[in-house]
Amino acid sequence: MDRSILNSEKQHLAELLEAIQRCVYFLDASSNKLIWPLTADRLEKQKKDVSLFEAMAAVNERFAKLQDTLAAAMRHACILAGEPADSFLKVLGFYEKNGVIESVEAWQLCRTARNLAAHDYDIEYAEIADHFNSLKALTPLLYNIAERFLSYCQEQLDLLPKQADFTTEFMLIVKTKQADESWMPQ
């Protein structure tokens, strides 16, 4: 591989690492606009509250964007590390083995929730509330993956985010939100 091509590939991964930090920052900001847990009763009473439903749409979009960006970066890092990346299952297996993801099943759970968000146009407020509460519950898992993946890239590939504009906030968010289950119903 030509050195300039390698440098270009590393630069691309550094940009993806920065994008991951940015995704976490904006997902957290959108999530903080909502009062958790969401309930069917509140959603029905506020069914015309544009700012509420815009914040919910932003959480949906940003959760999906974070997982998509993580997936692209994880595949790219595998290629740079010389690991098989011809199927995403192999990529997930590699990161499970290296402690970046807890399990392939945990990643797939997030992916299923993400896919439901992209394709479900439910009008039942209880189901809508359940969906968003599930995204909220899964968000710390994605934050953990993001933090461990960035650590992996730094330690194994000697790569950091292209710019550190979001690094301080990213670290603060992942440290404080990873185990934050205080919002969950008892």
N, C-alpha and C positions, 0 to 999 in steps of 0.2 A: 504494500500500500504506500503510495506517494505521501511524503510528509505533509504537503499542503492539504491533501484530502483528509488525512488523520486530524490535522489541526482544525479543519472545517467541521468535521464530525464532533470533535470535542467542543468546539464553539457552539454547535447546535445543541448539544446536551447541556451546556452551561446555560443557554437560553431557556431550555425546558425546566431546569432547576429553578431559575428565577420565576418562571411562569407558575410552578407549583407553589412557591411561596406567595405569589400574588393571589392565586386561587384560594389558598387558605385564608389569607387576609380578607378577601371580599366575601367568602362564604361566612366567615365569622361575623363580619359587619352586617350582612343580611340577616343572619340568624338572630343577632342581638336586637333586631327591630321587632321581633315577635315575642309574645308572652307564651312561655312553654309551661306545661304541655298545651297543645291546641285541643280544643274540645268541639264536638259536633254542635253543641248548643251555642257556643260563642260564634262559630263560623256561620251558623244559620242566622243568628241575630245580626251579624255584621256582613251579611252576604253582598251588600253593595258598598262595602268599605274598600275603596280602590287602593289605598295605601297598604292595607292588610294583605290583599290578594297580590299586589305587586311585590311585596316583601316575600310572600310565599313562592311566587314564581321565580324570584331571584334565588331563593334557597334551592329550589329544584334545579335551576340552570347551573348554579355554581357548584352544587354537589356533583352533578354530571360532568361539568368541566374539570373539576379537580380529579375525578377518577379517570377521565379520558386522558388528561395531561400526564398523570402518573403512569398510566399504561404505556403511552408513547415513549416517555422517558425511560421506563423500565426496559422496554424492548431495545431502545437505542443503547442503553448502558450495557445490556447483555452482549450486543454486537461488538461494542468497544472492548469488552472484557474477553472476547473470543469465545463466548458461550453460545450454545445453540439457541436460536431465536426464530426458527422456522414456524413454530406454533406458539401461541400465547400460553398454552398449558405448560410447555417446557420453560418458558420465561417465569411463570408463576412458581413452578417447581424449584427452579434455581433460587428464587428469592425466598421461598419458604425454607429451603435448606440453609440459606444464609441469614435467616432471622429477620428479614425485612418485612415479610408478611407473616402473620400468625399461622395461616393455613390457606390453601387454595380455596377451601370452602368459605372462609370468611370473606375473601376477595369476591367470590361468586355471589355471596349474599348481598354485598354492596352493589355489585353489578346488576343483580336482579331488581333491587330497589331503584337503582338508577334507570333501568329500562322501563320499569312501571311508570316512573315519573315522565318519561319521554312519550309514552304511548297511551296512558290512561287519562280519560277525560270524564272521570267519575263526577256524578252530581249528588251522591250521597255524602252528606257532611261527616258522618261517622267514619266512612272509609277515607275521606280526604284527610281528616284529622289523624287517623291511624297511619296513613302514608307519611305525612309530615313528621309525626312523632317517631316513626321508624327512621327516617332520614336523620333526624336529630340524634337518635340513639346510635346510629352508625357513624356519625361524623367523627367522634373521637378515634374510631378505628382507622379512618382515612388519615387523620392527623398523625396517628402513630406511624402508619406506613410512610407518610411523607417525611417525617423526621428521620426514621431509620433509613429510608432510601437516600436522603441527602447525606447522611453520615456515611453510608456505604460508598457513595460517589466520591466523597472527600477522602476516605481512608483507602479505598481500593483503586480508584482511578485518578486521585489527586485533582478532583474537579469541584469547583464551587459554583454557585449561581453567578451568572455573567455580571450582574451588579448586585450590590448588597442593600439596595433600597428597601427591601421588605424583610431583611434578615432579622432585625431586632424584634419586629412585631410578630413575625413567624414563630420565633423561638418562644416568645411570651405566650402566644396563643396555644401552641402545642403543649407547653408545660402546664398551663392553667386549665385547659379544656379537655385534656385526655381522659380524666377520670371524673369530670363534672357530671354527676347524675342527680344533682340536687333538684333539677327541674322535673324529674320523672314522677309520675303518679305513684303513690304507695300502694 
